[in-house]
C-alpha cells in the first residue's frame, strides 16, 4: 500500500485524476493493521477507478490536523481535490465497497 506524507499529499491526493481513498493510520493501531489486507484487495480490484493510499498520522501531523482526524483508522475519499466522504473505524471489505459505491 503506498504511503503519502504531508509533503506529497497535495500532488498525490489533491492532484489525482482518480478518486483517492486515504487511510489515516498509525503503527500502534490494531484496527488499522486489520484493514491492511482489505485495503490491498480493494486497491487491486478497484485500481482502475480508485487509488488507495495510507497516511501515518504520527509522522504527518499537518495533514492529519488539517482534516481534523481524531480517530484511527479514518478513511477519507478525495475527488477532484475535495474530501467527499469520511468513515471512521475498521470494516469488512463488503461493507467498505457498499459505502464507497456512491463515490466510485
Secondary structure as UniProt FT lines:
FT   STRAND          2..3
FT   HELIX           6..9
FT   HELIX           10..14
FT   STRAND          19..25
FT   TURN            27..28
FT   HELIX           30..46
FT   TURN            47..49
FT   STRAND          50..56
FT   TURN            57..59
FT   HELIX           61..66
FT   TURN            67..68
FT   STRAND          74..79
FT   TURN            80..81
FT   STRAND          82..88
FT   HELIX           93..100
FT   TURN            101..103
//
